Amino acid sequence: MDKLKAFIYKSLRKLEPHAKTDMVYATKSGFWLVTNQVFGALVSLVLSILFAHFLSKETFGIYKYIISLAGIATAFSLTGVNAAVIRGVAQGYDGVLKQSIRVQALWCIPQFLFSFVLALYYFYNGNSVYGICFIIICIASPITGIANTYTAFLNGKKDFRTFTFFNMGSNALYFVAMATISIWSADVILLITGYFVSVMIANTYFCWRALYRYPRANNLTRTEDMPYAKSLSVMNIGSTIAQHVDNIVIFHFMGSAQLAIYSFATIIPERIRSMFGIISTAALPKLAEKNADETTARRTRAGIRPKVFRLILLAIVIIILYIVAAPYIFYMLFPQYAGSIVYSQVFSLCILVIASYIPVPALFAGRKQKELNIINVGLPVARIIVSIGAIIIFGIWGAIFTKIGYYLLLVVVSSHFASRAPRSV
């Protein structure tokens, strides 16, 4: 066994000059992260099938609308904390996790108030279903966000094995709750309760388990991490709103059924895109370590563009395969949403955004504030403005082309910034 391990280790090291990547690290981290993503994809796929068969388009559209408003509420919390925690832990400051929990407890107040005001608004207008949903959200969502920081801690420790098992446990609880509710009831309140309460319970439990797993973790902190998290959070307001604005606008101008059609058109391409999130997850702690040394950081910058190019080629292959397979997938799994097929085929171009999954973490690791401002503020604000107008004029097609354009810009701009040498002062 030891000889086999030594052979694999040497083989991976020999591949590194060709791959321009730490192949040992990529293999170790990749196995667990791929396992986590495959399990998450299966959960998402099965739930999508259940939603398509057991929920009406109107019910699913309302569910997506409420989830989107809850997502916008998170824009006013400490959304940048995970990147700061990963960076801090990767550089040896384990105490940043507990430090972040205390800070998040204060920063979740605006998120709570946003959801609570929405609840009062809907109660006042006689919509008790939406009102009850937002009461649940204003309680469960802040707790969920705070507890979720354990994932950043485990990523910073590069303990991808534990991260995978914990995340699979969280997904399993979520799946059981949502599958049961979707089969036995089409009630929106129960769907929202199942979603937020199951995730809140799972995150709280696994956050406790993560702290228990590292009882001897050092309590070292530094003054720069929480200000950095706050700075990122302010920058993230626009991007967080931009992620959900298309759903909100489609719901208000086109109705819940059209939102359901749009949601199913984007489900599989978005899931494929998110599966490649393992690249960012594995890259950020590694890049954070490398950025501590300027010589290594220089080599890292030089290797970004070749990696981006390879990811673009991979994305193009996946897009072609998906365009061919999409009609068969929909007729077999989502026959109720056959009208989503052509939208989904075009929307698959969004998979090109995986090429940004190296340069964006590089910017976070290097704390490139000016560049991150452009990516996290400038591009999302432009996306929000264009998206609203495009949806009002062109409907679902407006949402799709706006999102594709945003993703392509993100690839170009982030690659340029991450591979550019810092200006001398």
C-alpha positions, 0 to 999 in steps of 0.5 A: 500500500505504501509503495502504491501511494508513493507511486501515485504521489510521484506520478502526480508530481510528474504531471505538475509541469504539464498541468501547471497545478499542484496535482497532489493537492488537487487530487486530495481536495478534488475527490472529496469536493467532487463527491460533495458536488455529485451528492448535492447535484443528485439531491437537486435533481430529484427534488426538481423532478418532485417539484415538477410532478407534484407542484403546480407552476403557480405554487413553484413560482411563488415558492421561488419568489419568496426564496428570492426575496429572502436571498435579497435580505441576506445582502444586508448581512455579513456576506463577505465573512466566509472569504475572510474566514477562509483566508484567515484560517489558511494563514494560521488564524483559527480564532477568526471563526469565533470572532466572526460569529460575534460580529455576525450576530450584530450584522444580521439585525438589518437582515432580520428587519428587512424580512420582518418589514416584508412580513408586516407589509404582506400582513397589512395587505391581507396576504397572510401566507406571505406574511407567515413565510417571512416571519419564519424567514426573519427568524431562521435565515440569520441563524442559518447564515451565522452557523454556515461559517463552519464551512469556511473554517473547514475550507480554510483548514483544507479539511475537505473530507469533513466538509463533504460529510457535513455538507452531505448530512445537511443536504440529506436533512434538507432533501427529506424535509422538502421531498416529504412536503412536496409529495404530501402537500403543495402548501407554500408555508410548509415548503418555506418552513421545510427549506429554512428550518431544515437548513437552520438545524443542519447548519447549527448542528454541524457548526457545533460539530466543527468546533468540537472537531478542532478543540485545540484550534488556536485562538489567534486573531488579527485586526484585519480580518473582520474589517476585510469581511465588512468591506467585502460585505458592503461590496457584495450588496449589489451582487447578492441583489443581482442574483435574485432580481431577475426572479423578482421582476419576472414574478411581478411583470409576468406572473408566477407560472412564467417564473416557474418556466424560467426557473426550470430553464436555468436549473440544470445549467446553473447546477452544472455551473455550481458543480465547478464551484469546487475549483473556487473552494479548493483554490481560495485557501491555496491561493491565500497561502501563496499570496503571503509570499510575493515571489510565489504570488508572481508565479501564480499570476503568470499561471492564471490565463492558461488555466482560464483558457483550459476552463473555457475549452472545457465549458464549450465542450459541456455546453455543446453536449448539454444543448444536444441532450437538453430535449431528452432530459426535459421530456424524460424528467420534466415533461411539464416544462417542455416550454423551457427547453429552448430557453435552457439550451441558450442559457447553457452559455452561462457555463462559461463563467466557470473560467472565472473560478480561478481569477476571482479567488485570486483577487480575494486571496490578494485582497485586491480591493479596487478590482473587487469593487469593480467586480462586486459593485460595478458589474452587479449594479449594471446587471440589475439596471439592464436586467430590469429593463430587458425583462420588461421589454423582452420577458424571459429572453431579456433575463437570459441574455442579461445573465449570460452577458454578465457572466462573460464580462465576469470572466474577461474582467476577473482574468485581466485583473488577476493576471495583471502585475500590481502597480508599483507605488 
